[in-house]
């Protein structure tokens, strides 16, 4: 088992990465504040792993709430199902919530924990690669709104993150590739050595080689933990973790949540960011080709759906990085060197949006 730390003073917490961690009762018990637990999962993950997790909670009053699976259910309406379960089961302030699922479950369970009785503890047990390398770490919790993705939420840190790599064996290939998109992101924004490793080991990742997966998860979490420790509330450098996300969130919103997986939309967004960076003279054409080739090797798209330029820009304007009404984007000064900027020509942005569609 590998242990990393997210250094946030008295709110610091560990990330555990390894095999068969769901069955390690003592590991989970260390982070439960009382004797009441509510496990939040979904209809896909619960039949696979809920019983195993519940068995490790022997001696606790452990209840569960099962949400429908999918990004389209990441709403205030379904968030209320968690609150209803907490209230109907008369859960106290000493209750701990355990999020057993992918990014949607983690975001919703964390947001519910931040709100219930003004804050109760929670634990992240991510079951997708995307959640293990990104959404479970850093304390971002949220739900979607028809007008914008992840615009309603809170910064609320878990007590720990338990990334059991065994659960990735049941992850379908499309979801695996979607998670690899976020892994590639770390190489592009701040870790070119890791990007080189990914270029050499992509087939091993797609083949679910255990050692390759563990290394990719560890390196990704190390990068994210460093950034979050330096900028927990995204006042500065943490925004760099959103490479491709302003474009990607616009695609997800325009197409309807769940039609495009988050990682797929982010992959297109990262290619758009590279394309615009090249138009600004920051990247070489060969760099853009390099980004495209790696994404395609990961079975990810680099061209987005046909959406009008005006609609894309309208949706991009509903973004947490917008400042004084001005769209700001994460772009690449070089591979491994990202920057948040509003200094780009609107015509060049239009060209990128036009050229990067199917």
N, C-alpha and C positions, 0 to 999 in steps of 0.2 A: 504493500500500500504506500502510495506517495502522498505526502501532506504538504500543502502550500498554505500560506497565510495571507489574508487580506488585512493589511495593517491600517486600522482605523481607530487607534487609541482604545478606549474602553468598549468600543463596538467592533473590535477586530474579531475575525472568525476564520476557522480553517476550511480548506477544500480538501476532501479526501478522494483520491483517485485509485481505483484498483478493482479486482475481481471479487465477486461473492460478498460485497459489502452490505447488501440488503439483509443478509442473514446474521450480521454481527450486531446482536441486540445491545451489547454493552456500548458500542460506538454511538448508537442512537440515544440510548438512555442518558448519556452524559449531557445531552443538550435539551432535555425535557425539563421544564420548570416545575411542573406539578404532575398529578396523576391522571389528568384528562388530556386526550389527544383526539383531534379531528383530522383524518386523512382525506385530502382532496385529490381525486383522480378523475379519469374519464373513461368512457365506455370501451375504448381500445386498450388502454393500459391496465385497467383494474382486473379484467379476467386473467391477465398474464402474471401480474406481480402483487396484487393487493393482498392475497392470502399470505404470501411470504413475508410481506412487511408487517401484517397484523400479527403473525406468529412471533415476530421479534418484539412485540409490544405486550407480551404476557405480563400480567400484574398491573397493567394500566387500564383505565376505562377508555377504550379505543373505539371510536365511531368513525363512520366514513360518509362522504357525499360524493356521488358520481355525476360528473357533468358530461354533456354530449361532447363529442370530439370534433374539433375544427375551429379555425380562426373566426368563422362567422358567429360563433357562440361566445366570443370574448367581448361581452357587452355588460352593461350595468344590469340588464334583466337577469342574466345568468349568474352574475356576481351575487345578486340577491339570494340565489339558492344557497350559497355558502352561509350568508347571514341567517337565513331561515333555519338551516340545520343547526348552527351554533345556538340560536335562541330556543328552538323547539327541544333541543337536547340539554338545555339549561347549562351550557358550557360557561365556566367562570373565567375570570381574568388570568387564572393560572393555567388555562388550557394552552397547549401548543398545537399549531397547525403544521402538518407535514404535506408538502406538495409533491405528489407522486405522478409525474407526467412530463410532457414537453414544455415548451415555452409558454403556451397558452395557460396551462394549469399552473405553472410557476408564477406567472404574472398575476393571475386572478387570486390564487391563494395568498400570495404576498400582499396584494392590495387589501384583501379581506382582513388579514392579520394586522395591517397598519391601521385599519379603521375600527375593528371590533373592540368595544370598550376602550377606545383611544389607543389601542396597541397591545397585541399579545405576541408571544414568540412564535417563530416559524422556522422550519427546516426545509431546505431544498433537496429533493431526491430526483434529479433530472433523468429522464429516460430516452431522450433523443440526443444525437451528437450536437445539434445546434444549441440545445439547452445546456449541455455539459460544458461547452466551450465558451458560451456567451451569456445567454439570458438568465441563467441561475446565479451568476456571479455579479455582484455590484449593487444590488439593492434597488434596481429599477422595477417598479411594479405598475401595472396599468391595465386599462381596458380600451377598446376601440370605440369610435363614434363614426357614424356614417360620413361625417365630414372630414375625419382625420384619424390616423392610426396612432395609438398610444398617447393620446393627448390628455387623458384623464387618469391620473395615477399619483403615486407618491414614491419618494426615495425611502426605502425601508429595508434594512439589512437583515439577512437571515442569521440564525445562530451558527449554522454550518451548512456546507454543501457536500453531499455524498454522491459521488459520480461512480456508480457501479458499471464497469465496462461490459459485464456479462449481458446487460439488458440490450445492448446494441445488436445482439444476434437476432433479435426479432424485428429490428428496424428495417423497413422496406428500402429498396435501392434509391428511390426518389428522395426520401427523407434523409438518407445518408448523404447524398450529394448536396442537398440543401444545407446540411450542417457543415460540409466542407467549404461552402462559400464563406462562412464566417471565419473558418480557420485560415483561408487564403487572405482574408482581410488583414489579419495581424501582420502577415508578411509584407503586405503592400504598404501599410501605414507606418511601420516602425521596426521591422525585423527582417531585413533582406536575407540574412543567413537562413532563417526559417523558411523563407520563400524558396531558396535554393534547395533546401531539404525536401520541400513539397514537390518541386519539379522532379526530383530524383525518386520520390517515393509515392507518387500519386496512385500507381497501380496497386501498391501494397495497401493503401488506405481503402481503395474501392474494393479490394479483396478481403477486407476486414482482418488484416493481419493484426494480431493482438498487440504486439510490440509497437507497431506503427501507430495504432490508434491511441495507445497510452501516451506515447511521446507527443503526438499532435494535441491531445487534450491537455497534457501537462504544459507544453510550451504556450498554447493559447491562453490557458488560465494564468500562467506567469505574466504574460503580457497584459492581460486585462487587470489582474490584481495590482500591478505596478501603476497603471493609469488611474484606477479607481482610488488607490491610496493617496495619490497626488491631487486628485480633483473629484471628490465624491459626488458633488452636486452639479457637475458639468458646467462649471463656470469658465473653463478654459480648455485644457488639453483633452479632457474626456470626450469632448465633441468629436475628436478625431476617430473615435470608435464607430462613428456614424458614416464612414466612407461608403458611398453607394446608397445610403438609406433614404436620403431626401428623394432621389429618383425612385428608389424601390418602393417606398411607402406610397408614393403617388400612383404607381402601377397597381399596387395591391388595392388601394381605395377605388381607383377607377374601374377595375375589373370585377370588384366584389370580393370581400375578404374570403380567402380560401381557394379561389380559382388559381391563383399563383401562390406557391409556397413562399414564405418570407425569404428563404435563402435563394430561391430562384430569382425573385425580384431584386434582391440585393446584388446578385451576380450581374444582372443587366445594369444596375446602378453603378457598380464598380467599373464596368466597361465604359459606361457613359462618362464617369469621372476621369478615366484615363484618356478618353477621346478628347474631352474638353481641355484637359491639361496639355495635351499635345497641340491643340489649336492655339493655346496661349503661349506655346513655345517652351514649356517646361519639360515635357517628355519628348523623346524621339519616337518616330513611327515604329521603330523596332520594339520600343517599350510597350506600346499599345498592342502590338502583335503578340508580345510575350504574355501580357495579361490575358488576352483573348484565348491563346493556345492553352494556358493552364486551366482556365475556366471550362473550356470545351473538353479537355481531358477529364475533368471532374464530372462530365455529363451535365453541365450547367449551360443555360442560354446566355448569349451575349447581345442578342437583339430583343427588344421588347415588343409588346403588342401595339397595334395601330391605335394611337390615342392622339387627338389633336394637340398641337403645340400649346395652344392657349389653355386647354384643359389641364395638361401636364403642369404648366406654370401656375395655374390657379391652385392645384392640389399641392404643389411644392411650396406654395406660400403658407400653407397650414403645416408648419414645421417648427419644432422646438428651437431650432437654430436661427429662426427669423429674428432680426433685431431692427427696431424702428421701421418695420414694414419692408425691410430689405432681405431678400433671399440670400442666405449664406450657404456655401457648399464646402464639403471636404474634398479637396483636390490634391494632386500629387506634384510636388516640386521635383521629385525624383522617386524611383522605386525605393520604398522604405522610408520616405520622408513626406509626410502629409501635412497639410495646412488647412485651416478654416478661413475662408475668404469670401468677400462680396465683390472683389475686384476682378470681374470678368465682364467681357463685352456681351451685351444681351443678344447681339446677332450671332456670336459664336455659340452661345447656349442654344439658340434656335437651330443652328446647324447640327449640333450634337443630337438634339432631340429628334430632328428629322432623319438623320443618317442612321441612328441606332434603333430603328424600328424594322420589324419584319416586312 
